[in-house]
Amino acid sequence: MKDVAIFHRDLRIEDNAALYNASINQEYFSLFVFDKEYWSQTDRSVNQLKFALDSLTELEAKLKEFNVHLYVFEGNLGDLGNYLNKCYSNLNIHMNHTTETEYFSQNLRKLSKENPLNLIKYKDFGIQLSKQNRDIWARDWKIHMKSKTFDIPLVNKNLSTLDLPTFSKFKTNLKQSSPHTQKGGTSSGKDLLNTFLEKRCKGYSKKMSSPSEAAHACSRLSPHIAFGTLSMRNIYQELEKNINNSKYRWDLYSFKKRLHWHCHFIQKLDTQPSLQHQSMHPDCDSLRIETDKELIEKWITGNTGFPFVDACMLYLKKYGWINFRMRAMLMSFASYNLWQPWQQTSPLLASTFTDYEPGIHICQVQMQSGVTGINLPRIYSVVKQSLDQDPDANWIKEQIPNLQNLDKEKIHNAELGELYKEKIVDIKSSAKKARQLIWQIRSNANFKAKAKAVYQLHGSRKRLSS
Ligand SMILES: Cc1cc2nc3c(=O)[nH]c(=O)nc-3n(C[C@H](O)[C@H](O)[C@H](O)COP(=O)(O)OP(=O)(O)OC[C@H]3O[C@@H](n4cnc5c(N)ncnc54)[C@H](O)[C@@H]3O)c2cc1C
């Protein structure tokens, strides 16, 4: 054997640089690394794993058409390095780059540093892997998105067997995932892309704000992009084929902007991995020092006493997805109203998303907590959002059936007394205090100079809202 393709969050055949390059000598196999420790971190969840396993099931069947086995290695990437090193003297390891959290990146270093293996990494997504320069970032992104996609892999000519289980033989003791989790696999991703481009995008730019309408009108491609069942470049190129002749081209322009934001955000974590733990603006880590575990528990379990907040959390937990605006409101509530450190709440929220993408998630969490220094702080009013996004409170009642016969005004204003859970915070005074504290720190000497440095490193040179 000469080559191996390692799958991580690129679970597809098409436009897969690592897989294609591993196939060139036509003597190759493929591997998925199942690391229990990785999957048991606070920010990971059984719903995310279920999506990955669905995708791997489809991938294994597809790989058979190319005469390729998909093996599973149980352990971390460091262990894998030792194993491969023992079994093979001259093996090329092909892997696509992913923007990951610390645990994965540390193990990846072990794979390449502690063993004399030839690890070849490829660019996935439109980010700059070296020579990061925000001044030319948008140009580089476009070049990548418009460039030719990788061909499907060449057929393997040497099907030798390894002493590892193939994916179909591999058994995980998967705990029960939610039956409403989105289904993984490239074919589901393609269906979503096609129906979105064809008709579901009608009204996308408006409907995306409402938790009930967004579920249908948004693309719902996020877990497919996060687990790589579709390549971002393929999505972009399909969009380009359709956009000018579409009746809904303004909606599709809006979607195109978001594909750009995807990479804009993951670039930040890739450039500065410490963002997983540190605020983008260094002064902001002194803002929220104390943690109240009980408040956090009530927030993450949908027991805040604010029906709209609780409904959003319950919906999110059930479906593993909610729209952007509601994610932002949930985070704003935890960071501003409850004044909890984002480092504590971020992984808990991440674990509820099937589409968890650390690069987007960590940067969005920081934005919605007012700690980037380069975005104006925005405190969402949960009462206003409730009124704007669900005027008749029907959606709230669907998520919390006990509220069925109660007055909608009282639901929006969370004035239900004994009829609902006790409110865990005073919404007005907490927002007022948060505003004061945030603006106080922003007015300190040197805040601006440090914010300028953040902008130089991470700021978009094109004005991007959200
Ligand atoms: C606190 C918070 C945490 C978030 N965490 C994640 C996360 O872990 N994973 C994730 O994919 N998205 C995250 N988002 C961004 C956004 O909410 C989701 O991408 C979107 O809701 C996914 O649904 P969709 O695929 O139907 O989106 P669409 O509106 O159809 O957008 C298409 C794609 O564009 C990208 N995108 C859309 N909005 C944004 C955005 N604001 N920033 C960056 N990229 C964007 C996503 O890849 C998305 O799949 C987060 C937002 C907030 C406020």
The ligand as a MOL file (V3000), in Angstrom:
LIG
                    3D

  0  0  0     0  0            999 V3000
M  V30 BEGIN CTAB
M  V30 COUNTS 53 58 0 0 0
M  V30 BEGIN ATOM
M  V30 1 C -24.2150 31.7950 18.6600 0
M  V30 2 C -24.1910 31.2230 17.2650 0
M  V30 3 C -23.5830 30.0060 17.0240 0
M  V30 4 C -23.5300 29.4760 15.7410 0
M  V30 5 N -22.9190 28.2640 15.5600 0
M  V30 6 C -22.8630 27.7030 14.3330 0
M  V30 7 C -22.2460 26.4440 14.1260 0
M  V30 8 O -21.7280 25.8160 15.0570 0
M  V30 9 N -22.2510 25.9230 12.8640 0
M  V30 10 C -22.7870 26.6050 11.8100 0
M  V30 11 O -22.7650 26.0920 10.6790 0
M  V30 12 N -23.3580 27.8110 11.9880 0
M  V30 13 C -23.4240 28.3910 13.1990 0
M  V30 14 N -24.0230 29.6220 13.3580 0
M  V30 15 C -24.4280 30.3960 12.1690 0
M  V30 16 C -25.8650 30.1630 11.6330 0
M  V30 17 O -26.7990 30.3060 12.6550 0
M  V30 18 C -26.0190 28.8150 10.9420 0
M  V30 19 O -24.9880 28.6320 9.9900 0
M  V30 20 C -27.3320 28.6810 10.1870 0
M  V30 21 O -28.4010 28.9120 11.0500 0
M  V30 22 C -27.4120 27.2760 9.5850 0
M  V30 23 O -28.6150 27.0530 8.8960 0
M  V30 24 P -28.6400 26.9370 7.2920 0
M  V30 25 O -27.6090 25.9930 6.8220 0
M  V30 26 O -30.0370 26.6850 6.9040 0
M  V30 27 O -28.1630 28.4070 6.9160 0
M  V30 28 P -28.2980 29.2750 5.5720 0
M  V30 29 O -28.9040 30.5730 5.9680 0
M  V30 30 O -28.9570 28.5010 4.5100 0
M  V30 31 O -26.7850 29.5760 5.2040 0
M  V30 32 C -25.9820 28.7190 4.3860 0
M  V30 33 C -24.6650 28.4480 5.0470 0
M  V30 34 O -23.9410 29.6610 5.2330 0
M  V30 35 C -23.1970 29.6050 6.4560 0
M  V30 36 N -23.7000 30.6520 7.3590 0
M  V30 37 C -24.9720 31.0980 7.4910 0
M  V30 38 N -25.0380 32.0860 8.3930 0
M  V30 39 C -23.7820 32.2800 8.8420 0
M  V30 40 C -23.1920 33.1690 9.7720 0
M  V30 41 N -23.8880 34.1140 10.4040 0
M  V30 42 N -21.8710 33.0710 10.0020 0
M  V30 43 C -21.1170 32.1540 9.3530 0
M  V30 44 N -21.6130 31.2990 8.4480 0
M  V30 45 C -22.9220 31.3550 8.1930 0
M  V30 46 C -23.4430 28.2220 7.0490 0
M  V30 47 O -22.4210 27.3530 6.6340 0
M  V30 48 C -24.7760 27.8320 6.4370 0
M  V30 49 O -24.9780 26.4450 6.3700 0
M  V30 50 C -24.0950 30.1930 14.6600 0
M  V30 51 C -24.7190 31.4180 14.9050 0
M  V30 52 C -24.7600 31.9350 16.1840 0
M  V30 53 C -25.4350 33.2490 16.4180 0
M  V30 END ATOM
M  V30 BEGIN BOND
M  V30 1 1 1 2
M  V30 2 1 2 3
M  V30 3 2 2 52
M  V30 4 2 3 4
M  V30 5 1 4 5
M  V30 6 1 4 50
M  V30 7 2 5 6
M  V30 8 1 6 7
M  V30 9 1 6 13
M  V30 10 2 7 8
M  V30 11 1 7 9
M  V30 12 1 9 10
M  V30 13 2 10 11
M  V30 14 1 10 12
M  V30 15 2 12 13
M  V30 16 1 13 14
M  V30 17 1 14 15
M  V30 18 1 14 50
M  V30 19 1 15 16
M  V30 20 1 16 17
M  V30 21 1 16 18
M  V30 22 1 18 19
M  V30 23 1 18 20
M  V30 24 1 20 21
M  V30 25 1 20 22
M  V30 26 1 22 23
M  V30 27 1 23 24
M  V30 28 2 24 25
M  V30 29 1 24 26
M  V30 30 1 24 27
M  V30 31 1 27 28
M  V30 32 2 28 29
M  V30 33 1 28 30
M  V30 34 1 28 31
M  V30 35 1 31 32
M  V30 36 1 32 33
M  V30 37 1 33 34
M  V30 38 1 33 48
M  V30 39 1 34 35
M  V30 40 1 35 36
M  V30 41 1 35 46
M  V30 42 1 36 37
M  V30 43 1 36 45
M  V30 44 2 37 38
M  V30 45 1 38 39
M  V30 46 1 39 40
M  V30 47 2 39 45
M  V30 48 1 40 41
M  V30 49 2 40 42
M  V30 50 1 42 43
M  V30 51 2 43 44
M  V30 52 1 44 45
M  V30 53 1 46 47
M  V30 54 1 46 48
M  V30 55 1 48 49
M  V30 56 2 50 51
M  V30 57 1 51 52
M  V30 58 1 52 53
M  V30 END BOND
M  V30 END CTAB
M  END
